[in-house]
């Protein structure tokens, strides 16, 4: 047997052991105690700036998504505040998995975060997570981000709404016209733009989309003209 084959077999064995350890952990106690344990580990890893702590947080996100209860959603929101984009991406995927199965839990946690004016990186990520959900409709919840006091969070919500191409939030977008708060746009080489300008671009997108939809819509068939007795003209009266 070659060294490569031996190493591959060792890798498969380690993977089986990992899956077994994960199942043992998830079956070891109640969801409440699991959540408490994961929350403690999350708090510790969030303080650690090492690469290993990032791997730990990714693993915690995967485990938390498999534990029922609002506490697991809180853990994922905390991990979404991490400065590492890769860690946030994993936490976002885990949160999305939870939302597909238990949207109410996720929605309540996000509403609480909005009510408390939470302003970490998680709040900039959440609109992009929510737009991937289609049932139930997440737009009312996404639209709430437009009223957040932090400009960067509002900008994320505007971009997410445009990405979803859902015009239901247009009335809320119009309220932000003329907003002079500035945000930095990484996709524009860190150029600064005002929220008002960002909103105008969004509104122009929806106006153009609606105009195109009207042009592509088949013309409505005109109803047949009717005579005095309600008969179609040209038809035979009885």
Buried (B, 14 or more C-beta within 10 A) or exposed (E): EEEEEEEEEEEEEEEEEEEEEBEEBEEEEEBEEBBEBBBEBBEEBBEEEEEEBBBBBBBBBBBBBBBBBBBBBBBBBBBBBBEBEEBBBBBBBBBBBBBEEBBEBBBEBBEBBBEEEBBBBBBBBBBBBBBBBEEEEBBEBBBBBBEBEBBBBBBBBBBBBBEBEBBEBBEBBEEBEEBEBBBEBEEEEEEEBBBBBBBBEBBEBBEEEEEEEEEEEEEEEEEEEEEEEEEEEEEEEE
